[in-house]
Amino acid sequence: MYRKNAALLMTVGLLCALEYLQAGMIAFASAPIRGEIDASPEEFTLVAALYACIAVVVISKQRWLVERLGWRNFMLGSISIYVLGAVVCGISGDLTSFTVGRVVMALGGASFMTSARLMVNLLPPGPGRFVGVKVFATGLASGTAAAPFLSSLAVVEDTWHAIFWLLIAGAVAAGGLCIRFLPSEPIHEDERSPSSPANILLLSVSTFFLLYVLQRSYYDFYNESIILLAFALLAALGVYIFFHAEHAKDEPFLKVKDLMQSRYILGVGLFCFTYIVLGSNNYILPYFLQSGLGYSWDTIGTFQAFGLAGALLTWFAMALVIPKYPAPKKFFVVGFAALISFGLLLSSLTLDANMWTNILPALVLNGCFVMLVLATAAMQTFRDVTHHDTLFAHAYQIKSMLGQIAMAIGTTLATLFLQWRTTLQYNNLNGHFNPGDPLYQDSAQRLTLALSPAVGAGPANQIAVATLAQDLHQQATLVASMEYFWVVIVVAGVALGVSMAQKTFK
């Protein structure tokens, strides 16, 4: 029994780490991968929308499939499909094969994190389950922290395919562990959840259009804002109709009606809010560090990994405190205070900011915020539904489905904000970029004089103008990014006030 429990715990941590590794590595290396497979940003957006859409649908069917296949067959099938998709991505050299690989990976691996959390309930009730939760959170923090470092290492070494071979190795190891402990018997027919093909079709179509419109808005929002907003609202209405229909059924596919409790609703709302902030920060930080401050790709990956390791250290500290002082409110307060401090540290940087003393502490605080809020929400949100395996599974599935959408919303909001403010700041600064401006004349003359001995007067003047134009864009990006961090401060301040005032999570 001890060996089976140890294998289960290792699988829980590995599956959770794999989910955050694949998401983090591919997001961080998206630009280099696009270049290697000759894909435009718009085409890569379609791939991401397809993956997220399939992920939502697969997560919604997780419990339904487990009930009919049994845990072992379901996990071995999921891992096999995931490995197949990763192999296709690992040998791909064009957009078509990469897209096929990502779709297959989503079919197999989208439910890894949900499955990992539900596997914890295969442990006997008691302290062992809390150990399972700790292992789950450790896998989450480890995968989150390792993703940018491993991704940047693969890109710098010009071996981006190694991302997928690493995922394959982890998935094969998880499959071997699953054989050792997972039960193979399906759930008795009388206890199975009913199917709902029409509702699943509605969910699939609505989710795809919502995610695609969100990601398409990166490129067309300011030109076609009314059309995009209209389609987004229609798609969101479709998702709402899906949940409303499940709520109204006597025998639903997902037990939405039984989950309408204040603790669960507030917890899922907190999850979604945190995922929106996480998606926004994950987009802004690499762009800010590279385009605004001029750091190299591998440096950014390494320091983001150092910063996100703060999440792992935070979890170790929480694991020591929770058994003696389990009240959740203090963790939320400290988490949102960490997010405010993160924003304050990055909202007043200059071009000569030091990575170790000015930026790394902020990245660590961002990791602390993620773990303090997400881990605490995970332990509190589902407290009233753990007595029923199916209800708990449906509760976690719905949270994971909405989390996929919330991450996409966060990335979209950050992208649109940065486009808006960068353009505005660029136009403000561009007023000085003309031959009649004394500051421009002085800067151009000094650069031209410095370069002339090496390249000649004519090329030196051209290089000077190009350098000033690059500096202009960098300054606009820096100021726009700092405005974003002020928004984070305000939003985190409101969240801090709400977390102190609410009485559900005491």
LUMLO-832402 format. One line per 3 residues: number of its first residue (from 1); their letters; for each residue x, y, z of C-alpha. Coordinates in Angstrom, 3 decimals, decimal comma. Layout:
N
NUM	A	X:Y:Z | ...
END
This chain:
506
1	MYR	0,000:0,000:0,000 | 2,843:2,382:0,843 | 4,423:1,848:-2,574
4	KNA	1,098:2,441:-4,323 | 0,534:5,667:-2,426 | 4,075:6,812:-3,208
7	ALL	3,510:6,091:-6,920 | 0,221:7,997:-6,794 | 1,853:11,020:-5,173
10	MTV	4,694:11,028:-7,697 | 2,168:10,867:-10,544 | 0,113:13,725:-9,099
13	GLL	3,158:15,971:-8,878 | 4,447:14,938:-12,309 | 1,157:15,443:-14,158
16	CAL	0,609:18,858:-12,592 | 4,187:19,895:-13,390 | 3,781:18,674:-16,999
19	EYL	0,674:20,825:-17,508 | 2,378:23,989:-16,308 | 5,622:23,108:-18,104
22	QAG	3,981:22,715:-21,501 | 1,887:25,862:-21,125 | 4,773:27,962:-19,832
25	MIA	7,435:26,713:-22,251 | 5,351:27,091:-25,394 | 4,072:30,528:-24,345
28	FAS	7,595:31,741:-23,545 | 9,073:30,361:-26,791 | 6,132:31,311:-29,015
31	API	8,051:33,891:-31,068 | 11,025:31,603:-31,902 | 8,682:28,682:-32,655
34	RGE	6,667:30,882:-35,032 | 9,848:31,725:-36,892 | 10,900:28,074:-37,168
37	IDA	7,560:26,846:-38,546 | 7,053:29,945:-40,707 | 3,797:30,981:-39,016
40	SPE	2,403:34,488:-38,737 | 1,207:35,738:-35,332 | -2,391:35,379:-36,543
43	EFT	-1,827:31,757:-37,568 | -0,185:30,934:-34,254 | -3,195:32,527:-32,554
46	LVA	-5,466:30,021:-34,284 | -3,332:27,155:-32,960 | -3,578:28,526:-29,407
49	ALY	-7,354:28,991:-29,727 | -7,775:25,423:-30,994 | -5,731:24,049:-28,100
52	ACI	-7,656:26,018:-25,463 | -11,044:25,137:-27,001 | -10,245:21,418:-27,062
55	AVV	-8,890:21,726:-23,524 | -12,211:23,100:-22,252 | -14,189:20,295:-23,900
58	VIS	-11,791:17,528:-22,805 | -11,819:18,813:-19,209 | -15,625:18,833:-19,264
61	KQR	-15,623:15,143:-20,298 | -12,944:13,979:-17,837 | -15,227:12,456:-15,210
64	WLV	-17,602:11,046:-17,832 | -14,741:9,141:-19,473 | -13,262:7,925:-16,174
67	ERL	-16,638:6,501:-15,191 | -16,776:4,400:-18,373 | -13,123:3,491:-18,939
70	GWR	-11,786:3,248:-15,405 | -8,938:5,375:-14,080 | -6,089:3,268:-15,469
73	NFM	-7,416:2,968:-19,018 | -8,354:6,636:-19,114 | -4,940:7,850:-17,971
76	LGS	-2,955:5,448:-20,149 | -5,086:6,443:-23,136 | -4,690:10,152:-22,376
79	ISI	-0,927:9,850:-21,937 | -0,557:7,823:-25,145 | -2,478:10,420:-27,159
82	YVL	-0,475:13,226:-25,532 | 2,834:11,531:-26,364 | 1,709:11,027:-29,960
85	GAV	0,877:14,726:-30,284 | 4,182:15,739:-28,686 | 6,074:13,486:-31,126
88	VCG	4,317:15,188:-34,054 | 5,265:18,617:-32,648 | 8,789:17,389:-31,931
91	ISG	9,407:16,483:-35,577 | 7,318:19,257:-37,128 | 8,845:21,801:-39,442
94	DLT	5,772:23,636:-40,698 | 2,560:25,133:-39,391 | 0,272:22,287:-40,497
97	SFT	2,137:19,504:-38,696 | 2,651:21,674:-35,611 | -1,087:22,448:-35,482
100	VGR	-1,991:18,762:-35,795 | 0,451:17,939:-32,998 | -0,948:20,597:-30,651
103	VVM	-4,530:19,468:-31,295 | -3,600:15,870:-30,475 | -1,704:17,008:-27,377
106	ALG	-4,818:18,855:-26,201 | -6,987:15,767:-26,705 | -4,673:13,742:-24,497
109	GAS	-3,165:16,147:-22,002 | -5,632:18,962:-21,378 | -7,090:17,143:-18,389
112	FMT	-3,729:16,291:-16,748 | -4,030:18,892:-13,996 | -7,692:18,102:-13,325
115	SAR	-6,919:14,373:-13,225 | -3,957:14,950:-10,912 | -6,114:16,809:-8,391
118	LMV	-8,879:14,201:-8,545 | -6,343:11,401:-8,035 | -5,613:12,860:-4,606
121	NLL	-9,093:11,653:-3,592 | -8,015:8,081:-4,346 | -5,992:8,309:-1,135
124	PPG	-7,798:7,280:2,070 | -9,429:10,207:3,918 | -7,164:11,751:6,519
127	PGR	-3,722:13,381:6,679 | -2,628:11,502:3,547 | -4,916:13,617:1,408
130	FVG	-3,324:16,812:2,658 | 0,034:15,324:1,686 | -1,470:14,768:-1,769
133	VKV	-2,571:18,395:-1,957 | 0,941:19,483:-0,948 | 2,489:17,335:-3,677
136	FAT	-0,015:18,742:-6,205 | 0,887:22,324:-5,273 | 4,602:21,483:-5,365
139	GLA	4,199:20,154:-8,910 | 2,352:23,326:-9,899 | 5,044:25,593:-8,472
142	SGT	7,901:23,499:-9,877 | 6,452:23,405:-13,394 | 5,705:27,133:-13,327
145	AAA	9,230:28,007:-12,182 | 11,083:25,639:-14,518 | 9,170:26,520:-17,701
148	PFL	10,830:29,838:-18,667 | 14,342:28,579:-17,862 | 14,023:25,320:-19,828
151	SSL	12,281:27,088:-22,705 | 14,914:29,809:-22,981 | 17,677:27,182:-22,794
154	AVV	16,131:25,213:-25,670 | 15,730:28,346:-27,795 | 19,236:29,676:-27,128
157	EDT	20,710:26,279:-28,024 | 18,626:26,338:-31,252 | 16,826:23,118:-30,289
160	WHA	13,228:24,216:-29,717 | 12,049:20,679:-30,527 | 13,676:19,627:-27,236
163	IFW	10,695:21,231:-25,455 | 8,487:18,410:-26,696 | 10,988:15,599:-26,089
166	LLI	11,196:16,745:-22,473 | 7,402:16,604:-22,189 | 7,389:13,133:-23,752
169	AGA	9,880:11,849:-21,178 | 7,772:13,187:-18,309 | 4,537:11,755:-19,752
172	VAA	6,068:8,293:-20,290 | 7,293:8,285:-16,675 | 3,794:9,225:-15,483
175	GGL	2,290:6,422:-17,578 | 4,621:3,867:-16,015 | 3,605:5,047:-12,538
178	CIR	-0,105:4,918:-13,402 | 0,140:1,198:-14,154 | 1,312:0,586:-10,587
181	FLP	-1,555:2,091:-8,611 | -4,594:3,192:-10,622 | -7,746:1,041:-10,411
184	SEP	-8,875:-0,401:-13,733 | -12,550:-1,016:-12,949 | -15,110:1,424:-14,440
187	IHE	-17,740:2,915:-12,171 | -21,005:0,996:-11,882 | -23,496:1,962:-14,567
190	DER	-26,053:3,270:-12,066 | -23,554:5,851:-10,773 | -22,417:7,227:-14,127
193	SPS	-23,067:10,789:-15,290 | -25,344:11,088:-18,326 | -24,052:12,374:-21,640
196	SPA	-25,228:15,552:-23,366 | -24,006:15,649:-26,995 | -25,980:18,761:-27,995
199	NIL	-24,702:20,749:-25,014 | -21,131:19,580:-25,611 | -21,415:20,748:-29,226
202	LLS	-22,697:24,133:-28,009 | -19,812:24,360:-25,532 | -17,273:23,436:-28,226
205	VST	-18,468:26,006:-30,770 | -18,980:28,778:-28,206 | -15,621:28,235:-26,542
208	FFL	-13,742:28,165:-29,832 | -15,290:31,414:-31,051 | -14,799:33,125:-27,698
211	LYV	-11,132:32,136:-27,454 | -10,439:32,835:-31,103 | -12,053:36,281:-30,954
214	LQR	-10,104:37,087:-27,780 | -6,815:36,147:-29,399 | -7,704:37,659:-32,774
217	SYY	-8,325:40,971:-31,014 | -4,546:41,297:-30,508 | -4,318:42,326:-34,174
220	DFY	-7,709:43,739:-35,210 | -9,361:45,178:-32,110 | -8,926:48,870:-32,858
223	NES	-9,973:48,424:-36,499 | -12,888:46,015:-35,987 | -13,769:46,485:-32,332
226	IIL	-17,581:46,423:-32,775 | -17,536:43,170:-34,772 | -15,121:41,480:-32,375
229	LAF	-17,082:42,568:-29,298 | -20,336:41,363:-30,868 | -18,891:37,920:-31,629
232	ALL	-17,290:37,707:-28,186 | -20,626:38,492:-26,507 | -22,429:35,911:-28,645
235	AAL	-19,819:33,290:-27,817 | -19,965:34,162:-24,103 | -23,761:33,850:-24,298
238	GVY	-23,309:30,356:-25,744 | -21,091:29,361:-22,799 | -23,667:30,818:-20,391
241	IFF	-26,495:28,876:-22,101 | -24,469:25,662:-21,694 | -24,166:26,139:-17,919
244	HAE	-27,762:27,380:-17,610 | -29,054:24,278:-19,432 | -27,022:22,003:-17,150
247	HAK	-28,374:23,878:-14,126 | -31,952:23,267:-15,242 | -31,629:19,517:-15,866
250	DEP	-32,734:16,871:-13,384 | -29,887:14,592:-14,549 | -27,183:16,972:-15,734
253	FLK	-23,898:16,238:-17,450 | -22,267:18,592:-14,903 | -23,950:19,102:-11,516
256	VKD	-24,109:22,894:-11,754 | -27,193:23,249:-9,519 | -25,556:21,412:-6,621
259	LMQ	-22,544:23,734:-6,833 | -24,478:26,971:-6,398 | -23,019:27,659:-2,953
262	SRY	-21,460:30,929:-1,839 | -18,115:29,331:-0,974 | -17,780:27,658:-4,369
265	ILG	-18,990:30,678:-6,374 | -16,644:33,073:-4,556 | -13,775:30,611:-4,870
268	VGL	-14,226:30,153:-8,614 | -14,483:33,928:-9,008 | -11,202:34,264:-7,106
271	FCF	-9,600:31,621:-9,325 | -10,737:33,427:-12,473 | -9,496:36,784:-11,199
274	TYI	-6,094:35,301:-10,350 | -5,857:33,558:-13,727 | -6,646:36,862:-15,480
277	VLG	-3,841:38,599:-13,558 | -1,520:35,647:-14,181 | -2,257:35,653:-17,919
280	SNN	-1,657:39,415:-18,080 | 1,609:39,280:-16,151 | 2,876:36,301:-18,154
283	YIL	2,409:38,326:-21,329 | 3,719:41,667:-20,076 | 6,836:40,594:-18,189
286	PYF	8,899:39,027:-21,047 | 7,889:41,843:-23,419 | 8,733:44,503:-20,837
289	LQS	12,114:42,974:-20,003 | 13,113:42,441:-23,631 | 11,638:45,443:-25,480
292	GLG	11,558:47,916:-22,604 | 14,808:47,132:-20,803 | 16,759:45,335:-23,530
295	YSW	17,589:42,066:-21,763 | 18,433:38,951:-23,801 | 16,111:35,962:-24,148
298	DTI	18,185:33,583:-22,003 | 18,639:36,186:-19,249 | 14,889:36,769:-19,097
301	GTF	14,175:33,036:-18,931 | 16,689:32,462:-16,156 | 15,496:35,348:-13,981
304	QAF	11,824:34,546:-14,504 | 12,608:31,041:-13,300 | 14,376:32,496:-10,247
307	GLA	11,393:34,728:-9,593 | 8,801:31,991:-9,973 | 10,849:29,803:-7,647
310	GAL	9,444:32,198:-5,070 | 6,145:30,359:-5,550 | 7,804:27,087:-4,555
313	LTW	9,432:28,599:-1,467 | 6,150:30,264:-0,537 | 4,344:26,933:-0,724
316	FAM	6,910:25,275:1,554 | 6,344:28,064:4,083 | 2,553:27,744:3,741
319	ALV	2,723:23,981:4,263 | 4,370:24,611:7,634 | 1,881:27,294:8,710
322	IPK	-1,429:25,799:7,510 | -1,671:22,840:9,949 | -1,363:25,180:12,958
325	YPA	-3,063:28,298:11,560 | -5,433:27,190:8,749 | -7,556:30,382:8,516
328	PKK	-7,324:31,499:4,850 | -7,890:35,251:5,064 | -4,317:36,054:6,105
331	FFV	-2,942:34,253:3,047 | -5,166:36,256:0,697 | -4,190:39,521:2,389
334	VGF	-0,470:38,748:2,178 | -0,888:37,520:-1,421 | -2,526:40,696:-2,667
337	AAL	-0,061:42,796:-0,665 | 2,711:40,937:-2,533 | 1,005:41,802:-5,839
340	ISF	0,839:45,494:-4,844 | 4,542:45,419:-3,946 | 5,307:43,732:-7,274
343	GLL	3,584:46,578:-9,097 | 5,294:49,264:-7,013 | 8,772:47,866:-7,669
346	LSS	8,261:47,756:-11,441 | 6,276:50,971:-11,849 | 9,249:53,312:-11,437
349	LTL	12,153:51,560:-13,177 | 14,617:53,285:-15,491 | 16,740:51,926:-18,332
352	DAN	19,686:51,420:-15,977 | 17,668:49,158:-13,635 | 19,648:46,269:-12,169
355	MWT	18,221:42,789:-12,718 | 19,347:41,456:-9,338 | 18,361:44,358:-7,079
358	NIL	15,484:46,032:-8,934 | 13,719:43,326:-10,946 | 14,304:39,941:-9,299
361	PAL	12,599:40,947:-6,010 | 9,502:41,935:-8,007 | 9,505:38,616:-9,878
364	VLN	9,766:36,756:-6,566 | 6,787:38,725:-5,209 | 4,794:37,786:-8,305
367	GCF	5,525:34,113:-7,606 | 4,515:34,596:-3,960 | 1,206:36,151:-5,023
370	VML	0,398:33,245:-7,353 | 0,959:30,583:-4,725 | -0,577:32,418:-1,761
373	VLA	-3,829:33,086:-3,595 | -4,171:30,026:-5,858 | -3,149:27,422:-3,289
376	TAA	-5,366:28,934:-0,598 | -8,309:29,210:-3,008 | -7,794:25,575:-4,025
379	MQT	-8,001:24,397:-0,413 | -11,038:26,538:0,471 | -13,209:26,534:-2,665
382	FRD	-13,981:22,807:-2,691 | -14,253:22,237:1,052 | -18,040:21,745:0,992
385	VTH	-18,097:19,344:-1,982 | -15,326:16,882:-1,095 | -17,842:14,465:0,447
388	HDT	-19,058:13,339:-3,003 | -16,513:12,200:-5,579 | -18,634:13,031:-8,633
391	LFA	-19,661:16,444:-7,304 | -16,056:17,265:-6,422 | -14,923:16,160:-9,899
394	HAY	-17,534:18,349:-11,588 | -16,608:21,288:-9,345 | -12,953:20,994:-10,298
397	QIK	-13,752:20,485:-13,986 | -15,817:23,681:-14,111 | -13,058:25,607:-12,349
400	SML	-10,480:24,332:-14,845 | -12,715:25,103:-17,839 | -13,282:28,676:-16,693
403	GQI	-9,563:28,968:-15,888 | -8,675:28,323:-19,546 | -10,982:31,155:-20,607
406	AMA	-9,766:33,497:-17,831 | -6,115:33,065:-18,864 | -7,041:33,982:-22,440
409	IGT	-8,951:37,046:-21,206 | -5,933:38,146:-19,158 | -3,577:37,879:-22,122
412	TLA	-6,035:39,793:-24,313 | -6,493:42,619:-21,801 | -2,739:43,003:-21,335
415	TLF	-2,117:42,997:-25,083 | -4,770:45,596:-25,831 | -3,673:47,818:-22,941
418	LQW	-0,045:47,685:-24,029 | -0,947:48,434:-27,663 | -3,079:51,403:-26,611
421	RTT	-0,614:52,933:-24,187 | 2,490:52,255:-26,315 | 0,871:53,967:-29,300
424	LQY	-0,167:56,921:-27,147 | 3,271:57,278:-25,561 | 4,969:56,848:-28,937
427	NNL	2,893:59,686:-30,388 | 3,705:61,888:-27,389 | 7,435:61,235:-27,674
430	NGH	7,418:61,400:-31,460 | 6,776:65,146:-31,265 | 10,476:65,539:-30,397
433	FNP	11,579:63,311:-33,281 | 12,087:65,984:-35,933 | 15,123:67,962:-37,164
436	GDP	13,790:71,193:-35,638 | 13,785:69,894:-32,081 | 16,928:70,968:-30,129
439	LYQ	17,056:67,709:-28,138 | 16,804:65,627:-31,305 | 19,473:67,701:-33,062
442	DSA	21,873:67,411:-30,137 | 21,414:63,616:-29,811 | 21,736:63,020:-33,565
445	QRL	24,860:65,168:-33,836 | 26,602:63,435:-30,939 | 25,849:59,989:-32,350
448	TLA	26,924:60,998:-35,858 | 30,223:62,428:-34,606 | 30,909:59,292:-32,572
451	LSP	30,202:56,952:-35,495 | 31,759:58,942:-38,353 | 35,389:57,815:-37,828
454	AVG	34,307:54,168:-38,134 | 31,714:54,210:-40,952 | 31,843:57,663:-42,602
457	AGP	29,566:60,709:-42,310 | 26,655:59,470:-44,487 | 26,196:56,002:-42,931
460	ANQ	26,843:57,484:-39,489 | 23,884:59,850:-39,867 | 21,621:56,967:-40,992
463	IAV	22,714:54,797:-38,066 | 22,170:57,693:-35,678 | 18,586:58,206:-36,892
466	ATL	17,868:54,454:-36,675 | 19,311:54,322:-33,152 | 17,174:57,243:-32,002
469	AQD	14,084:55,609:-33,540 | 14,837:52,417:-31,643 | 15,323:54,387:-28,428
472	LHQ	11,991:56,107:-29,053 | 10,183:52,763:-29,306 | 11,986:51,459:-26,230
475	QAT	11,019:54,521:-24,182 | 7,378:54,234:-25,294 | 7,318:50,539:-24,324
478	LVA	8,931:51,268:-20,958 | 6,455:54,000:-20,043 | 3,435:51,961:-21,251
481	SME	4,600:48,956:-19,224 | 5,009:51,071:-16,098 | 1,441:52,346:-16,595
484	YFW	0,325:48,713:-16,689 | 2,011:48,087:-13,339 | 0,128:51,043:-11,864
487	VVI	-3,104:49,396:-13,037 | -1,957:46,208:-11,276 | -1,407:48,218:-8,084
490	VVA	-4,937:49,640:-8,214 | -6,574:46,297:-9,048 | -4,585:44,500:-6,335
493	GVA	-5,527:47,230:-3,855 | -9,231:46,685:-4,576 | -8,761:42,909:-4,283
496	LGV	-6,968:43,411:-0,965 | -9,884:45,471:0,340 | -12,418:42,877:-0,796
499	SMA	-10,417:40,015:0,724 | -10,309:41,825:4,067 | -14,033:42,633:3,997
502	QKT	-15,436:39,282:2,771 | -16,669:36,800:5,371 | -16,913:33,576:3,404
505	FK	-13,212:32,722:3,656 | -12,390:33,642:7,234
END
